[in-house]
Amino acid sequence: MLILEKSLLISSANRFEEHSPKVIEMIEAICSNSDFKLVESRIFELEDKEIEILIVDVKCTSIKSRNSVGIFNRERLAILYSEKFHDSFRVSPIRENFPENVLHTNFPTEEIPKTLCLYFESWKDIERNWTPQNFLMRICWWLIETSTGTLHSDTQELERPYFASPLQLLLPDSIQELKSSNDYCFYFDNESNVIRICLDYRLANCSILILELDPINHTRVFPTPQNLKELEEQFLKRSSSVINVLRQQILLKITPNGTPINDINKSTFILLKFNRFDTLGKLIESPDMFAFYIHESIGTLGMKLGALVKSPTDSSNYFINHNFGKEICQTQADDITLNEIRLLPVEVVNPLTREFASRMSGISLGDGSFIGILIGAGSLGSTLAEIWSKSSWGNWIIFDGDQIKPHNIFRHIAKEKDIGRNKAELVGELMNQNFSPGKSFALHQSEDFNLDKSLEDVDLIVDASASLHLLRDISRSDHVARGCTLFFNQTGIGGVLFLEDKKRSKKLDLLELNYFRALINEEWGDGFLETDIEKQRVGSSCSDISVVLSYEKVLLLSSSLSSLLRMKVKESDSSLVILKINEESGGIDSYSIELFDQKTVVIGVWSIVYNTFVERKLFSLRSKHLPNETGGIVIGYIDQKTKTIYIVDITEAPEDSKSTASGFVRGTKGLNEYIQRIKIRTANNCGYIGDWHSHPVGNSSEASHTDLSSLNEFSEIMKTEGLPILMVIVGEDIGFNIK
C-alpha cells in the first residue's frame, strides 16, 4: 500500500505529541477495546494533505475460520484520518490477499486503493451521534456481516458496477429493447452535464454506441476506469471483451462513403448494456446500463482501434480497414493506444414513467419588503419559494448545493428537463420567471449554506433543509438574523414551525428541545414521527431510499406553513406550532406548544441546556415527596460535535424505588418500556442520558460520596458507547455532575 510505504513511523512514546486530538481519542478507544490491538501509528504527507494512520489488529471470534468469502477472524487494518476527509475516519484492509470482490468497498484515491463502506447514511447524518467506540464496533459489524454474506440485503438493489457520475444520460422508454443507436440523435448539454435524445438531427452534437455485453456476476463496486485499457481489463475479468464489441459497433456505423474526419459530433458516448446475476445466481431479466464519455469522434475512435483507416484518395473521410479484415475482432488493441483513450463515467438515468410517479406518490401576501435566506430548495423549499414568489412576499437568496434527481420531479416545482441542474439555481430562476424580465425577485447560491457567508441586511433565515445540524449551527451564532425552521414528518401528515423571537432570546435549538418534550408528553405526538412506513428505492446506492409522499400533501402542508409563518413573523415572540392533517376530514389541526426559558450550565467542555419546565418539575417533585428523598431518570439527547447535553424531561421515581429521609435508591419497574416509548415517539432522537435525585431540606445540591460512587458505576455502562453520564441533584438549588 503506497500510503504505508511513504509514511513516517511514529514511536509509541511520541504518539500523544505527534497525533491530532481526534486520533488520540481513537487510540484511547482502541486501547479500551479488547477486540482491537494497536500495532503502530504513522503519518503520511503529500503536498498539502496529511493522513494519520493507525495500524490495528482486530479480532472477531464469531467469524468462522473457513467462511466462503475469505474474511479472517483476525484482520490487520489501517484506520486513516485526515482533516481533508469529508467523513472523518476511514478503514483500509492491509492483507494482500484480502478478498477482492467483497461488496460495500470504496476507491477514493490512488494512495488509498480500497476502503470499507461502513455506513449507509451520509456523514452529516451520523456525525452528531458518532463516537470512536461505536466506530470500532461498526468495523467488527462490517467484517462479521461480510463474512456471512449478509452485509448486502436480498431486498436491496444490487451494487452498481461503478460509482455515480456528474454526467447523466437520459434514456428513452424503448432503450431496453434497443440494440442500435442509428435511429436516435443525441444532444449533450454542457451546462447541465445531461445527454438527451433530440428529435431534430440538426441539433445533435454527440454520437452514442450501444455495446451489448455478456452477463456478469454481482460484484463489488469497481474503481472507475480512467481509460479504455482499464475498462477492457475489468470486463475481461467479469465476462468478455468490450473492445471487440466496440469495434463491431463502429463498423456498423460506417457507410460505404465513410465517415467525416472532421465530424461535427466531436464526442462519443459508449453505452454498456448487460444483464447481471443476483446474489443467488439468478439472471435478472432487466439489463443494467452504464455509459462512458470519450472526447473523440466515432471516426477518430475507430482509427485508433484499427477498425478504420484514412484513404490515400480521399483525405476527408475515414473508411473501413478491409485489409485488417476479420482480425479486427480477434486482435487486442495496442496497450499504449488504449491508455490514450480517456474515459469519463456517465450516470445512466432511466426514463421517468407514469408508473414511477404512481409509486412515489403512493396512489390509492403580506408585507414583502424584507430580505430573507431560504436554505433548502427541495420539495418543501421549492414549493414555499413558488408560493412566496407568486405572492411577492420577501426578497430571497436561495441556498442548496444539491442537484435535481429523477425522483424529485414528482414532488418539486422542477420538470423533467431540469434533471441535473442545481436546485437553488433552478428555483431562483423559476421564482424570477413569475415576473417580467429584469424584475429580479430571487438570487441563488449553488452551494450549501455556510454561516461564514456575509449576512448583512438579512432580516429572516428560513431553514427548510430538514437538517438538525443546520438548526443547531444557526442557534450557536449570535450574529445572524431571526431564524425559522420548517419541516414535514416522514408520513407527510404533519408539518412543524420553529420561529425565534425578534431578540433571539429563544433560539432554534431551545425550540427543538421544547418540541421533543411536547412530542413525548402530548397526545398529538403519538405516531407523529412514525418510521415504519412505505418507502421506495429510487437508485442503486445504499442510501437511495425515499418515502412515499404525494404532491397534494406537499402542497397542503407547504401552503399552511407558509401562511402560518407570514402571520407569526409579524409578532415579536417566538413560536412553536405543529400542523397535523386530519385524514378523516381533510382539514388541518394546529397545536401551539408552550415555550419555556432556557437555562445553560457549563461543566468542563460540556454545555448542559435545559429549560424552566425541567427546573420547575425538579423542585415540584422534590417538594411533593419531602421529607423523603426522591428521584428518577433524565431524558434528552447529546450533540457530540458541539459537546452539548440537552435535557428534555425527567421522570418520577419508578414504583419499586426506595425512598427515605436519608437516601433514595431508584427502581427499574417500567423504565425499559418507558424509554422504548420515548425512542419510538422521537424517532430515536431522545433517550436515557442520566439520573436525578433530591436532597433533604436545608441541603445543597453538592454530590455526596455515595452520589459520586453511583456516578462512577453509571459511567462505566455509558462508556461502552462513548457517551457521558449526567447526574442532576436538586436540593435548595440544582447541581449537575458529568462523568
N, C-alpha and C positions, 0 to 999 in steps of 0.2 A: 504494500500500500504506500503510494508516493508520500502521503501526508506523514506517515510514520518515519519513512526513510530520511526525510528532510527536516525532522523536528528535533528540538533540543530536549534532552532528558533532564528532568528536574529532580534533584535529590530529595529524599524524604524529609530531611532537616529543613529544607527551604520551601516546602510546598505552601505553607501558610503565608510566606512573604511574596512568592512569585505569582501565585494564582489569584484570580479575582474573587470577590466575596461570594458570588453565586456558585463558583466552582468549589470554594471552601465548604459551603453549605452542602454541596453534593458529596464531597469527600466525607463529611461527618455522617451523612445519611448512609453512605456505603459502609463505613466502619461500624455502624449500628445495626446493619442488616446481616444476619448470619448466612444468607444465601449469596452474598457478594463478598469478594475479596479484592482489595485494591492492589494491583501488581506494580504499577508505576504511573507517573504522570509526566506529560510532555507539553511543549509549546511549539506550535508551527507558525512561522511568519512568512507571508508572501505579500510584498508591496504594502498596501495599507490594511491588510487582513491579518488578524491574529486569531488562531484557533487553539484553544486549550484542550488537551487530550487526557482522559483518564482511562488507562487500560485496566480492565477488571475481568475476573473470572466469576461467572455466575453459575450457580448450582440449582437445578430444578429436578428434584428427586422423583417427581411424578412423571417425568418424561421417560417413556420406555426406551431401553437402550438400543433396540433394533427396530425403531419405527421406520416406516416406508419412506418418509420424507427426507430423513437424514439429519435431523436436528439432534445434537448430543445433549445429554443431561448435564454436561459441564461444557460451557462455551466461553471462549475468550472474546470479549467485545471491546470496542473503543467508544467511550462516551465523549462526545465532542461539544464544545461550547464556543460561541463567538458572538460578540455584540452585533455582528453583521447578519446573523441568522434571524429570520423572521419568526422562528418557532422555538427559541431558547436552545434546549439541548437536542442533540441528535445521536443516534446509535448506529455504529457500523460493525458488522461481523469481521473478525480478523482471520479466522481459519481459511486457509487457501482453498480447501475443498468444501467450503460451506455451500449448501445446495443452491444451484444457480437459478432454478426455475420456481422458487417459492414465491407465493403471492404477497402482495402488500409490501413491496420494497420500492425505494425511490433512487433516482440517479441525479442528484442535484448539481454536482460539479465534477470536473476532471480529477481534482485532488481527492475527492471522496467518492469512490466508484459505486458504493451501494450503502443505503441507509434503510433502517426498518421503518415502515409506515405504522406508527403506534396508535394513532388516533383517527377516528372517523371525522371528528369535528375540526374546525379551524382553530388556530392558536388563540385568536381573540375570544373564542367561546370557552376555552378551557383555562386560560392563564389566571383568571380570578380565583380558581379553586386548585390550581396546580401546586404541588409540593414535591420536593426531591424524593420523599419516601414513597408517594404514590407513583411517581415516575418509575422508580425501580420495580415496584410491583407490576407496573404496566409492561415492562420489559419481560418479566417472567411470564405474564399472561400471554404475550405475543409468542414467545418460544413454545409454551405448552400448547396453545391453540394451533400453532403451525405444525407442531409435531404430530397432532392427531388429525390434521386436515380439516379442522372445523373453524379456522380463522375466517374463511370466506363462506358466508351463509349460502345455503342452497337457494334461498329466496332472493338473494342479492344478484344484481346484474353481474355478468362475467367481467373480470378485469379487462379493461381496454388494452389493446396492443401497445399504445403509446399514450403519453400524457396529452392533455388538451393543448390547443394552439390558439394564438390570437387571430389567425386566418381561419375563415369559415367558408365552406362550400354548401350552398343551399340547393338541395336536390329536388327534382320533380317527383310526382306521385309514382310515375312509371319506372323509376330508376331500378326497382327490384328486378324487373324483367329486362332491363336494358343491357344489351351486350355490345352495342357500338354507339359511339357518340356522334356519328356522322349526321344525324338528324337534328342535332342541337347546336345552338350558338350560345356562347357564354360571355358574360361581361364581368370583369374584375374591377370592383370599386376600391381604389387605393385608399380612399378616406376612411371607409368603414372596415376595410380588410375582408369584404364579403364578395364571394363569387356567385353570380346568379345566372339563371337561364334568361336569355333575351329572345324575343320573338323576331326581332329585326337583325338579320345577319350583318347589316352595316354598322351596328353598334358593338359587335363582337370585338374583343381585344385580347382574347386568350384562347388557347386550344386545350382540349381535355382528351386524354387517352384512358380508356377503361380496361383494366387488366384483371381478368378472371383467374384466380389462383386456386390451387388445391386446398382442401380444408386443413385447418391447423388445430392443435390441441389448446385447451385453456391453459395459458401460461402467465407468469408474472408480467408486469409492465417492463418493456424493454427500453433502454436508453434511446432517445430519438436519434435516428441516423442522420449524420451530417452530410453524407454524400451517397451516391448510388452504390458504391462498393460496400459500404456498411449495410445498406438496405438489402443488397443481394446476399450478403453473408448471413444476416438474420433470418431471411426466409428460406435459405438453403437448410438451416437448422430446423426450421419449423415445418416446411413442407416441400417446396420446389423453387425453381429459379424464377426471379422477377424479370431479369434481363431478357431471357428468351421470349417471354410473353410480350414484353415492351417492344422488342424488335418486330415481332409479328404484327402488333397493332399499328406501328409506324408504317409498315409496308402496306397495310390495308388502307391507310390514309392517302397513299401516293397514287395519283392518276398517271396515265401514260405520258401526259405533258409535264410531269414532275411537280415539284413544289418550290415556290419562290425562295431564293437565297435571302432576299430582303423582305421577309414575311412581315406583314403589319402586326400579326399576332406574335409578339416577342416573348410571350410566356407560355409555358405548358404545365398543365396540372395532370398528374397521373393518379387515377382513382383505383385503389386496390380493392377488389371485391372478392370476399372469401367467406366460406362457412366455417363454423367452429364446433368442436366437440365440447359439451359441458363437463362439469366436474365428475359426472357419472359415465362419461364416454359416449353420450348420446349426441348424434349430429343435430345441430339446431338448424331448422329449415330457413329461417330468415338470415340472409348473409350480413356479415359485418363489412363496413366500408371505411377506409381511411385514405387520405389523399396527401400528396406532396407537391409542392411548388418547385418548378425548375425554371430558372431565368434563361431559357433557351427556346427558340422556335422549334417546331417539330422537325424541320429540315436540318437544322444545326445539330439537334439531338441525334437524329438518325445517322448523320455523317460520323459523329463521334463514336457511335456504336457499330460502325461498319456496315450498316444496312443501306446507306445512301452514299452516292459519290457525286462529284462535280463532273459535268460533261465537258470534253475538250472542244465541243462545237457550240455549246450553249452555256455561257457564263452567268446566266441569270437564274438558273434553276438547279435543284438537286434532283437526281434520278436514282432509281433502284439499282443497287450494285449487283447486276446479274452475274458478273464474274465470280462474286463471292458465293452466289447460289445458295444451296441448302446448308452450306457450312455456317451460314449466318446464325442459325438457331442451335448450332452444336458447339460453337467456339466461345469460350469465355472472353469477355472484353478485357483489354489490357488494364491492369490494376491502376496504372497511372492515369489513364483516361477516365476510369470510373471515379477515381478520387477527385478529379477536376469538376465533375458534375455535381454541384452543390444542391442540397435539398432543404426546403423549409416545410415543416409539418403543417397540415391543413385540417382543421376540425370539420368533419362531415356532419351536417345538420339535417336530420330527417325532416321531411315536409310537414307543415302544420296541417292537420286534418280536423274535420268536424268531430270525429271520434275522440281525438286527443282533447279537444276543447270540452267535450261532454265529461270525460273522466276528470279533468282538472276542476270542473265546476261542480261535480257531484250532482249531476242532473237527477232524477225522480225530482246694504253692504255696509257695511259700516264705514266709519271714517278711515280712509286708507292712505293717509299721508306719511305713515311711518316706514322705516326701513327694517326689514326682517331677514333672518337667515333661516332657511329650511334645510335641515340635514336629513338626507334620505329621500330619494326620488323613486321609491318602489311603488307598490300598489296603493298604500295609504298616501304617501307623499305626493305621488303624481296626481292622484285624484283631488287631494287638498289644493295642490297648485292650480289645477284646472278650475276648481270652484272659485278660488281666490282671484284668479285671473279674470274670469268671466264677471265676477262681482267687483273687480277693480279694488280689492282690499289689500293694501300694503304694496311695497316695492321690494322684491325678493332677490336674494342671492342664494342659488341652489348649490348644495354640495353633495356629490356622490361619486365615488371612484369606480363604481361597478358598470358593467355593460348590460345591455338588454339581451336576455336569453330567450330561447323559443317559448318556454312555458310561461314567461312573464306576460306575454301578449294577452292572455285570456283574463287578466285582472289588472290591466295597466292601460294608460291612455296611449301607449305606443301601438304601432301597427306592424304587420309582418315585414314591411320594407325597412323597418328601423332596427332589425336584429343586428347586433354588433356595435351599435352606436353607444356612446356614453350616455348614461341615464340623465345626468344633470344637464348636459348639453341639449338633449332632445326635449326634456321637459321645459327648460328655459325657452327653447325655440318655439315649442307649441304654445306656451303661455303668451309669447310675443305675437304669435300668429292670430290671436284673438283681436289684435289691434292693427291699425293701418301701419304700413312700413314706416320706420323712423320713430314710432311711438313706443319706445322700449319700456317694457313692464318688468322684465326679469333678466338678471345676469346669471351666468353659470360658472361653476368651478368643477372641472372634470377630475376631481380627486376627493378623497375622504376629508372630512372636516378636521382641522387642526387648530388647537387653541392658541398656537403661536401666530395665527393669522391676525392681521390688523382688524380690530372690531370697532373702530371709531365710527360714531354716528349711527350705530346699530341700536335699535330700540327693543327688539324681541328676537330670541333664538327659539326655534321650534325644532325639536328632535323627533323625527318620525322614522328613525332607523331601527327601532326595536333592539337597541344595543345597550345593555346595562353599563358597559364600560364608558360610553359617551355620557350617559346620565350622571355618573359619579365623577367623571373628569370635569364636566361643566360645573358641578357643585363645588369642586375644590378650588375653583378660580374665583377671586374676588373682583376681577377686572373685566367681566363680561356683562352683557345686558340681561334683563329679566328672562328667565328660562322657562320653557314649556316642553313637556314630553307627551306624545300621543302614541297609542298603540292599540292593536287588536289582540284578543286572546286567540289561541290556535283554532278553536272551533268556529270562529267567525260569528259568534253570537253576542260578543261583548266588546266594548271599547273603553279606554281609560284615558283620563286627562289629569296630568300633573301641571300646575301653574304656580310659579313662585310669586310672592308678593312683590310690589314695586321696589321695596327697600331690600329685598332678598334676605330677609331675616329667617325665612323658612325656605331652604334650598331644596333642589330636586331629590337629593339623597335622603333628606328628612321626610319628604313626601313619600318616597319609596318605603321607608320604614313604617310610616303610618298606614300605607297601602297594605303591607303584609300583615300588620296587626288586624286590620279590618277584614282582610281576606280569611284569616284564621277564625275570627270570632263571629262574623256576621253571616246571616242566612244566605245572602246572595253569593258568598264565596264558595258554597258547596258546588263542586264541579266546574267552577269558573276557569280554572287552569287545567282542565282535563287534558291528559297527554295520550290516552289510549283512543286515538281517533283515526279515521280513514286517511291514508296518505297515498301519494302516487310517486313512483320513481320517474324522474324527468331526465336522467342522464346515466352515464356508466360509472361515475366515480362513487366512492363510499358515501359522500355527503349529498349526492344529488337526489334528495327526497324532499317533496313538498306536500304540504297539507292540502286537502280538498277545501276550496274556498270559492264560492261563486261570486261573480262580479256584482250581482244585485246586493249582496251583503256588504261588499266593499263600498259600494255607492251609498247604501243606507247608513252605515256607521261613519263613513268619512264625512258625509254632509251633516250628520248630527254632531260630530266632534267639531267640525268647522263652525257651526252655528254656536255651539257651547263656548268655544274659545273666543269668538268675536264678542260674545256677551260678557264673559268673565274678564277679559283683558281690560275692559273699561273700569273695572273695580281695582282698588288698591290692594286688597287682601289676596292671600294665596288660596288656591282651590285644589281639591282632590275629588273628582267626580267619576263614578262608574256608570256606564251605559250598558244595558242588557236587553237584547231583543226578546220580547215575549212571543215565543214561537206559536202560541195559540191564537193571539190576536194580531200579530204582526207589528204591534206597537213597540215602543222603547221605554223601559223603566229606567229611572235615574236615581242614583244613590249618592248623596253628598256625604263625604266622610269627615268626621270631626278631626281637627288637626291640633296637635299638642306641641308646645315649645321644645326646642332642642336643648339637650344637656350634653356636654362633652368633657371627658376626663382623659388626660394623657398620662400613661404609665410607660416609661422607657420609650421604645419605638412604637408602641401601640396607642391608638386613639380609641376610646370607648364612647360610642354615640348611643344615646337613648333619649327619651322624652319625658315630659311631665306626667304622662299617663302611667308609665312604668314607675316613676318616682312616687306618685300618689298611691298606686297599688301596693308598693312595698310597705309604706307607712301604714296603710289601711289594714293590711293583713297582719302586720306586727301588732297593731293596736287591738285588733279583734281577738287575738289569742293570748294577750298578756293576762296574767304574769308569766305564762309559759313562753318558751321559745317556739318558733315555727320556721317553715322554710318550704322549698320546692326546687324546681328546675328553671333554668333560663333558656328561652327560645330566641334564636337570632340567626345571624349569618356573618361570615368573615370574608373580608376582601384582602387576600394575601398581597396583592400588588401595592395597595396603599397602607397596609398594616392597620386596618380599621375593623373593629368589632362592633356590629350593630345589634343592640338589644331590642327585640320586637315585643316580647311579652314575658311574663313569669307565671308560674302555676302555683296553686295552693298545695299544701302538703298532701301526698297520697294517703289513703285510708290506713295503711299499715305502718305509718310513721310513728315514732316515739317522741312525744313532746313533754318536757318537764320545765320547771322554773330554772333549772341549771344546765339544760342541754337539749339538743334536738338531733335525732337520727332519722334521716329521710328514708321513707319506704320506697317500694318499687311497684306496688299494685297499680295496674292500668297504665303505667308510663309508656311501655313499649307500644301499646295500641294508640296512645295519645300522640306520641312522636311520629308514628307512621301516618296518622291522620294529618298531622301538620305538613309532613313531606308531600303527601298527595295534594293537599289544598294549595300548597305554594310551589308545586312542580319541582320539588327538591331544592328550592332556594333557601328554605329555612329548616332549622333542626336544633338539636340539643347543642348548646355551647358552654354550659356550666351549671352551677348550683347557686342558690341563695339561702340564707337563713337569718334569723333575727337574734338580737341580744336583748337581755332584760332591761327594765327601766333604769336609767342612770348610767348605762354602759355605752361606751363609744362603739364605733364600727371597726376598731382595730382587731386584726385577726389574732386569735389565741394560739397556743401551741397545738391544741387539738385541731383547730381550723387549718393550720399550716400543714399538719400531718395529712389531713384529708385531701388538701390541695395537691400535695405531692403524689398521693395514691391515684387521684383522678388524672393527673398529668401523664402518668405512665401509660394509661389507657389511650389518651388522645395522641400521645407521641407516635403511635404506630401509623397515624395518618398525617403526621407533621403539623398538627393543629395545637393551638394553645388552649388552656382550660381557664375559665373565668369563675371566680368566686365573688359573689356580692353579699355583703354583710350590712344589715340595717339595724342601727341602734338609735341613738339620738340624732345621728346623721347616717349617711350612706357611704360605705367604703368598697373599693374594688381591689381585687387581687388577681394577678395573671401569672400563670406558670407555663 
